[in-house]
Amino acid sequence: MTEDLYHRPFGEATMAPARTRVLDAALRLMREAGLVGATTKEIARTARCSEAVLYKYFGSKENLFVEVLRTRLPRLDPPPAGGPETLAAVLTAYCRRAVAFYAETFPIAASLYAEPALRARHFEALRELGAGPHVPLRHLEEYLREERDAGRVAAGTDPRAAAALLLGACAQRAFAHEATETGRAPESDEEFAEAIVATLLGGLGRDAEG
């Protein structure tokens, strides 16, 4: 349902509620111009509403960006704890979601690093909302700590370091291959996720069947 909203021709969304139009317009412009380039004025113009309406629903561009992440882009929810799936299966599925998440969000948010003052305001707003790029890292760290405490991960494992290794690899995949001869990764996202998890699990003291 979400995919239909942001892949349909924009003209078809003009009769949608103003809040939906703003989210659709924000996603489109953030993809095209990055977070810095997608001004509230241009978002409102594209959504065919006033900036006052935009601020009525979202309060700030930072809040709007968080809502775009929450409702329009791939989600990176915490891994399920204590389920019947093997550690390898859970981490592989999480890795695939992380790859999709970073592939969508990195091009939007990267422009922040060209504007230090705006970046500072943006991260201050994220802190107030309890959001930010550290949250998935914290969730994965907590999951791995629970798995370690349950004996499914080697006792000497550092959950934070392991989480950083997995998510760092997924984030790097979002941009690492654009300058190569083909402009794309040498393997599919599924193959990448399986290889990363198998390698990580070797270092965690469990093989990929564990």
C-alpha positions in Angstrom: 0.0 0.0 0.0 2.8 2.4 0.9 4.6 1.6 -2.3 1.6 2.5 -4.4 1.4 5.9 -2.7 4.9 7.0 -3.7 5.3 5.2 -7.0 2.1 6.4 -8.6 2.1 9.5 -10.8 2.0 12.5 -8.5 -1.0 14.0 -10.2 -3.1 11.1 -9.0 -2.3 12.1 -5.4 -3.6 15.7 -5.6 -7.0 14.7 -4.3 -5.5 12.9 -1.4 -5.6 14.5 2.1 -3.1 17.3 2.6 -1.0 15.3 5.1 -0.6 12.5 2.5 0.2 14.9 -0.3 2.9 16.5 1.9 4.5 13.2 2.7 4.4 12.1 -1.0 5.9 15.5 -2.1 8.6 15.4 0.7 9.7 11.9 -0.4 9.9 12.8 -4.0 11.8 16.1 -3.4 14.1 14.5 -0.8 15.1 11.8 -3.3 15.7 14.4 -6.0 17.4 17.2 -4.0 18.5 15.6 -0.7 17.3 16.7 2.7 18.9 20.1 2.4 17.6 20.9 -1.1 14.0 19.9 -0.3 12.8 23.1 1.3 9.5 23.3 3.1 8.4 26.0 0.6 9.1 23.7 -2.3 7.5 20.7 -0.6 4.3 22.7 0.1 4.2 24.0 -3.4 4.6 20.5 -4.8 1.9 19.2 -2.4 -0.4 22.1 -3.4 -0.8 23.4 0.1 0.6 26.2 2.2 3.7 26.0 4.4 1.3 26.7 7.3 -0.5 23.4 6.5 2.9 21.6 6.4 3.9 23.0 9.8 0.4 22.3 11.2 0.8 18.5 10.6 4.6 18.1 11.2 5.9 21.1 13.1 9.3 21.1 11.4 11.2 19.7 8.4 13.0 17.4 10.8 9.7 15.9 12.1 8.6 15.6 8.5 11.7 13.7 7.5 11.2 11.3 10.4 7.7 10.7 9.3 8.9 10.0 5.7 11.3 7.5 7.1 8.6 5.9 9.2 5.8 5.7 6.6 7.4 5.9 3.1 10.7 4.0 3.3 11.8 0.5 4.2 11.6 0.0 8.0 14.4 -1.1 10.2 12.6 -2.5 13.2 14.4 -4.3 16.0 15.2 -8.0 15.3 12.6 -10.4 16.9 13.9 -11.7 20.2 13.4 -15.3 21.4 11.6 -16.5 18.3 11.9 -19.9 16.7 14.2 -18.7 13.9 17.9 -19.4 14.0 20.4 -16.7 14.7 21.6 -16.8 11.1 18.1 -16.5 9.7 17.2 -13.5 11.9 20.5 -11.7 11.1 20.2 -12.4 7.4 16.7 -11.0 7.2 17.8 -8.0 9.3 20.8 -7.4 7.0 18.6 -7.4 3.9 16.3 -4.9 5.5 19.2 -2.7 6.6 20.6 -2.8 3.0 17.2 -1.6 1.7 16.9 1.0 4.4 20.4 2.6 3.9 20.0 2.5 0.1 16.9 4.6 0.4 17.9 6.9 3.2 21.6 7.6 2.5 21.1 9.6 -0.7 18.5 11.7 1.1 20.4 12.4 4.3 23.9 12.7 2.9 23.4 16.3 1.8 23.2 17.3 5.5 27.0 17.0 5.8 27.4 19.9 3.4 25.6 22.2 5.9 27.1 21.9 9.4 24.6 24.3 11.0 21.6 22.5 9.5 23.1 19.2 10.5 23.4 20.3 14.1 19.8 21.5 14.2 18.6 18.3 12.5 20.3 16.0 15.0 19.1 18.1 17.9 15.6 17.6 16.6 16.2 13.8 16.2 17.4 13.6 19.8 14.2 15.3 21.0 12.2 12.7 19.0 14.2 9.8 20.3 15.2 9.0 16.7 18.5 8.9 14.8 21.0 6.6 13.1 22.1 5.2 16.5 18.7 3.6 17.2 19.1 0.6 14.9 22.6 0.1 16.2 21.2 0.1 19.8 18.4 -2.4 18.9 20.8 -4.8 17.2 23.3 -4.5 20.1 20.5 -5.4 22.6 19.4 -8.4 20.4 22.9 -9.7 20.2 23.4 -9.3 24.0 20.2 -11.3 24.6 21.5 -14.0 22.3 24.8 -14.0 24.1 23.2 -14.3 27.5 21.1 -17.2 26.1 24.2 -19.0 25.1 23.6 -18.8 21.3 26.6 -16.4 20.8 30.1 -16.9 22.2 30.4 -15.5 25.8 33.3 -13.2 24.8 31.4 -11.4 22.1 31.1 -7.6 22.2 27.5 -7.0 21.1 28.1 -3.4 20.2 31.1 -4.1 18.0 29.2 -7.0 16.3 26.2 -4.7 15.6 28.5 -2.0 14.3 30.2 -4.5 11.9 27.0 -5.7 10.5 25.3 -2.3 10.1 28.5 -0.6 8.9 28.7 -3.1 6.1 25.1 -2.5 5.1 25.5 1.3 5.2 28.7 1.1 3.1 26.9 -0.9 0.5 24.6 2.1 -0.2 27.4 4.0 -2.0 30.5 1.8 -2.2 30.0 0.5 -5.8 28.8 3.6 -7.7 32.4 4.4 -8.9 33.1 0.9 -10.2 33.1 -0.1 -13.9 29.5 -1.5 -13.7 28.2 1.0 -11.1 26.6 -1.7 -9.1 27.5 -4.3 -6.5 29.0 -7.6 -7.7 26.4 -9.7 -5.9 22.7 -9.5 -5.1 21.4 -8.1 -1.8 20.5 -11.7 -0.7 24.0 -13.0 -1.5 25.5 -10.1 0.3 23.4 -10.6 3.4 24.2 -14.3 3.6 27.9 -13.7 3.1 28.1 -10.9 5.7 26.2 -12.9 8.3 28.1 -16.1 7.7 31.4 -14.2 8.2 30.1 -12.4 11.3 28.9 -15.6 12.8 32.3 -17.2 12.4 33.7 -14.4 14.5 30.9 -14.8 17.0 31.7 -18.4 17.6 28.8 -20.0 15.8 28.6 -21.3 12.3 25.9 -20.2 9.8 23.7 -23.2 10.8 23.6 -22.1 14.5 
